[in-house]
Amino acid sequence: MDSHERQNLRIRLNNCLETILELEQELEKLDLSRNFIAELEVLKGFMSKMEKIQVSEDEVARIESATGNFLQELKLPLAQAESDRKMFMRLQ
């Protein structure tokens, strides 16, 4: 694998991690356990070491799939939280 391919894999991996971290505020509103929120901090630390990480195409594809599944699982809870927030605002 050449350096361009390795860089491409790192970019794809970084994109998955950033996608999850962008949801941090929304996830906190879902009142998830503190352990899960702490895991987001681990992800942040992991991202700072991205240049040193060696990953394969299969590993990145698996992470992309897991990220997609995670986002799919969050659709309903996040939509419900948004709906609840809107209802609360109307009641005020």
Contacts in CASP RR format, 6 or more apart in sequence:
PFRMAT RR
TARGET T0000
AUTHOR 0000-0000-0000
METHOD contacts of the structure
MODEL  1
MDSHERQNLRIRLNNCLETILELEQELEKLDLSRNFIAELEVLKGFMSKM
EKIQVSEDEVARIESATGNFLQELKLPLAQAESDRKMFMRLQ
6 54 0 8 1.000
9 55 0 8 1.000
9 56 0 8 1.000
9 57 0 8 1.000
9 60 0 8 1.000
10 50 0 8 1.000
10 51 0 8 1.000
10 53 0 8 1.000
10 55 0 8 1.000
12 60 0 8 1.000
12 64 0 8 1.000
13 50 0 8 1.000
13 53 0 8 1.000
13 55 0 8 1.000
13 60 0 8 1.000
13 63 0 8 1.000
14 47 0 8 1.000
14 50 0 8 1.000
16 63 0 8 1.000
16 64 0 8 1.000
16 67 0 8 1.000
17 43 0 8 1.000
17 46 0 8 1.000
17 47 0 8 1.000
18 47 0 8 1.000
19 67 0 8 1.000
19 71 0 8 1.000
20 40 0 8 1.000
20 43 0 8 1.000
20 67 0 8 1.000
20 70 0 8 1.000
21 40 0 8 1.000
21 43 0 8 1.000
21 44 0 8 1.000
21 47 0 8 1.000
23 74 0 8 1.000
23 78 0 8 1.000
24 37 0 8 1.000
24 40 0 8 1.000
26 74 0 8 1.000
26 78 0 8 1.000
26 81 0 8 1.000
27 36 0 8 1.000
27 37 0 8 1.000
27 40 0 8 1.000
27 74 0 8 1.000
28 37 0 8 1.000
29 81 0 8 1.000
29 85 0 8 1.000
30 77 0 8 1.000
30 78 0 8 1.000
30 81 0 8 1.000
END
